[in-house]
């Protein structure tokens, strides 16, 4: 069953583009089990990274693996919402927009 994870971070001033570039670069060759992801820059200057995973096992392997996104970007963040770091939603994805 597919599942979603959401990570919310507050970038240091001027670091939002660098964070987005690091995430995109780290995923350019693909991540096992990551079907798609979106990065949303909110009006509150927060970044939300919404990931669609093939399964809970793939998500946990990524979280516990050497290329965890938080470790990659935490030096560029004022804070990241620890409650959201491992928040995952399993169930049917009701709508997804693809360009």
Protein Blocks (a to p, Z undefined) as FASTA:
>chain_A
ZZdddddddddehilmmmmmmmmmmmmnopehiabdcddddfkopacdddddfbfklmmm
mmmmmklfklmmmmmpfbdcfklmmgccedddfbdcdZZ
